Amino acid sequence: MKKLPGFTQDYLLSKATTLPDKTRLERAVEPLCARHPGECGILALDNSLDAFAARYRLTEMAARTLDVQYYIWEDDMSGRLLFSVLLSAAKRGVHVRLLLDDNNTPGLDDTLRLLDSHPQY
């Protein structure tokens, strides 16, 4: 544990991992990447339901790490479902890092504490 400047409590520093073995998802997309060398691999999802379903399913499929960033997170059905699937990922050993703006988080303190208390967060 390291003490971060300006903090009185010890915190674990978090960093991305690099592991040699490929996950099932990495192996599945490898042929797609090979067919499009030099391209970024970004697919814009302009339908909110499709975008949520993709985030949810990719979180379910994660095997090693998840780096999730949100500006607006609501305490609604989609927010609660995503928190639930992130916690499930952590429980199966996926290292989860969540960065979110706390503008819309009133009422989410207990949920955020639960996530933060998990060793994989």
C-alpha positions in Angstrom: 0.0 0.0 0.0 1.1 3.5 -0.8 0.0 6.7 0.7 -1.2 9.1 -2.0 -0.3 12.8 -1.6 -2.9 14.8 0.3 -4.6 11.6 1.6 -4.5 10.4 5.2 -5.6 6.9 4.4 -3.6 4.2 2.5 -4.8 3.3 -0.9 -3.8 0.7 -3.4 -2.5 2.2 -6.6 -4.3 0.7 -9.6 -2.8 0.0 -13.1 -3.7 -1.9 -16.2 -2.4 -5.5 -16.4 -0.6 -7.2 -19.2 -0.9 -10.9 -19.3 0.5 -13.2 -22.0 -2.5 -15.5 -22.4 -5.3 -14.4 -24.7 -8.9 -14.5 -23.5 -11.8 -16.0 -25.4 -12.9 -12.6 -26.5 -9.4 -11.6 -27.7 -9.2 -14.8 -29.8 -12.7 -14.1 -31.2 -11.8 -10.6 -32.5 -8.3 -11.4 -33.7 -9.4 -12.4 -37.2 -11.4 -9.2 -37.5 -8.4 -7.1 -36.5 -6.2 -9.0 -39.0 -8.6 -8.1 -41.8 -8.4 -4.4 -40.9 -4.8 -3.6 -40.1 -4.1 -0.1 -39.0 -7.8 0.7 -38.3 -9.0 1.6 -34.8 -11.8 -1.0 -34.4 -14.3 1.5 -33.0 -18.0 0.9 -33.8 -20.3 3.7 -32.9 -23.6 2.5 -31.5 -26.2 5.2 -32.0 -29.1 3.3 -30.5 -29.2 3.5 -26.7 -30.6 0.0 -26.3 -27.9 -1.5 -28.6 -25.2 0.4 -26.8 -26.4 -0.7 -23.4 -26.7 -4.3 -24.5 -23.2 -4.2 -25.9 -21.8 -2.8 -22.7 -23.7 -5.4 -20.6 -22.7 -8.4 -22.8 -19.0 -7.3 -23.0 -18.9 -7.0 -19.2 -20.4 -10.5 -18.9 -17.7 -11.8 -21.3 -14.8 -10.0 -19.6 -12.2 -12.5 -18.4 -9.4 -10.3 -17.0 -9.9 -6.6 -16.7 -12.6 -3.9 -17.2 -11.8 -0.2 -17.4 -15.2 1.6 -17.3 -15.6 5.4 -17.6 -18.8 7.3 -17.3 -19.7 10.9 -17.2 -23.4 10.5 -16.5 -24.5 7.5 -14.3 -28.1 7.5 -13.2 -29.7 5.5 -10.4 -32.1 3.9 -12.9 -32.7 0.5 -14.3 -29.7 0.6 -16.7 -27.4 2.0 -14.0 -28.4 -0.7 -11.5 -28.1 -3.4 -14.1 -24.6 -2.2 -15.0 -23.5 -2.0 -11.4 -24.8 -5.6 -10.9 -22.9 -7.0 -13.9 -19.7 -5.1 -12.9 -20.0 -6.7 -9.4 -20.6 -10.1 -10.9 -17.5 -9.6 -13.1 -15.4 -8.7 -10.0 -16.8 -11.8 -8.1 -15.6 -14.1 -10.9 -12.1 -12.6 -10.7 -12.1 -9.8 -13.3 -10.2 -6.7 -12.2 -12.7 -3.8 -12.5 -11.7 -0.1 -12.5 -14.6 2.3 -12.6 -14.1 6.1 -13.2 -17.3 8.1 -13.0 -18.3 11.7 -12.4 -20.1 12.0 -9.1 -22.6 14.6 -10.3 -25.5 12.2 -10.6 -24.6 9.8 -7.8 -26.8 11.0 -4.9 -28.3 7.9 -3.3 -25.6 5.6 -4.8 -23.2 5.8 -1.8 -24.1 2.3 -0.5 -23.8 0.8 -4.0 -20.4 2.5 -4.6 -19.2 1.4 -1.1 -20.2 -2.2 -1.9 -18.3 -2.1 -5.2 -15.3 -0.4 -3.6 -15.1 -3.0 -0.8 -14.6 -5.8 -3.3 -10.9 -6.8 -3.6 -11.2 -6.8 -7.5 -12.2 -3.1 -7.5 
